[in-house]
């Protein structure tokens, strides 16, 4: 096999590989994100300020949904939807308000959650833990631009723009993790449980071509 033939085969491989790869982009004030679909595998790359987080797994596609089955060691995309944020009342104390965190799996206080407050440049102002009622008191409200909430118990990490809720007491219900993919049996008790997180995304097509992906109120548009 000549050198020219080898170069030609490599070139054809790259072209075919690029043709099989589809990219979809989403950008908001809180987060920039893209989905890369290649054959049966996917990658999601999220950028929040200077921080880049990557997720991966396999996907299944039908007429109306895209099911993302994440690798067991993979993290999950950040939730930017605000549908689980409820305004309870106007704060009565200037430059101070209460935020209550509710568990993803029931309506109990999420006192094990971690809260990170960031300024407009994405610099961390403070890290906090709720009390046993799931409550924290926020102060110096003008300095807070972004709030991140995470929990180690079946909840996805959430980020939202704080200023639209300034001076209002709010309650936040965390987003649960849905489990699927590979299953295992627990020893001694015979309980079978799933080990891989799953997100089922709605899709939009045009002439049998996938053009939009909808995840957590984020809209991913196909690369042009």
Secondary structure by P-SEA (a helix, b strand, c coil): ccaaaaaaaaaaaaaaaaaabbbbbbbcccccbbbbbccccbbbbbbcccbbbbbbbbbcccccbbbbbbccccccccccccccccccccccccccbbbbbbbcccccccccbbbbbbccccccccccccccccbbbbcccccccbbbbbbcccccbbbbbccccccccbbbbbbbbbbbcbbbbccccbbbbbcbbbbbbbbbbccccccbbbcccbbbbccc
